[in-house]
Amino acid sequence: MAIRSPEPRIDEITRAGAAPPVPARFPAVRVMATPPMPPTPTARPVPKLAMEAVSVFYGSTAAVRDVDLSIAPNAVTAFIGPSGCGKSTVLRCFNRMNDLIPGARVQGRVLFNGEDVGARDVHPVDVRQRIGLVFQKPNPFPMSMYENVAYGPRRHGVRDRARLDEIVERSLRRAALWDEVKDDYRKKSGLALSGGQQQRLCIARTLATDPEVILMDEPCSALDPIATLKIEALISELRSTVTIVIVTHNMQQASRVSDRTAFFTLGDDRSGRLVEIGDTLQIFTNPREQLTEDYVSGRFG
Ligand code: ADP
């Protein structure tokens, strides 16, 4: 609720046509006949994702408390912080994946394009179509690459073969996998690929439903350095069309791939807290908080 003084504001009085009261201890002043121009409304862009006072509990234990943040569209935001401080838990709130964990409870508001994803009339499957999630360990389905990528569109009712062919090829291209698999993607199992290729297949599968956001939960932690660099290059490619939020334990990776960085840590009560979020360069070179400075300079964590 806005805090109001008991006195009417001067603009309310002039709008109502009465002269403003003149405080007795000041000389009388002339009141301008025309009221001052109203301030130009500054349209603030709606963030792609936001959280307002979000806390998440597993049973009665708070994993993370009081998170307020907003995520800029078409940018990469990295979540960094020590293990167990709630980065993945916060990430999963955006597309309601915590709904699938027995005993998990989310308090507060999670907004997607300004709309509450937790509202009664919002279906989690629709949210997950528009906000995809890529897991730490690549998890292709035990079926052909084609079927892996066509899976989501089929579930959403695409039946036309030519249309599915087009979606599969486009998604494999966007995931920078097409050139490596174009000869056998219809037959070869997704499980027959290398780890890095499997992760790019999972990204292609996510892209097939044309999401606005892709959440990535330590997507490179199971990959070798070459495969990691390919995923990082892919993230840079995708950022112009998709909003990406990536959890990473690797600070060099955060500084390489992200535009914005959010630093989380454990509070004294052992639940996670967001310490600060800002431009990646600022977080790594000139953080506002001492806790962030200590973490990014390697003094703890
Ligand atoms: P991070 O991603 O920063 O490592 P997590 O979000 O995975 O942190 O975990 C935050 C806290 O929540 C930890 O204490 C973890 O043990 C707990 N936690 C995470 N997932 C579950 C779960 N499915 N059930 C119970 N506790 C969980």
Boltz pocket constraint, residues with backbone or C-beta under 6 A from the ligand:
constraints:
  - pocket:
      binder: B
      contacts: [[A, 58], [A, 63], [A, 81], [A, 82], [A, 83], [A, 84], [A, 85], [A, 86], [A, 87], [A, 88], [A, 89], [A, 90], [A, 101], [A, 102], [A, 247], [A, 270], [A, 272]]
      max_distance: 6.0
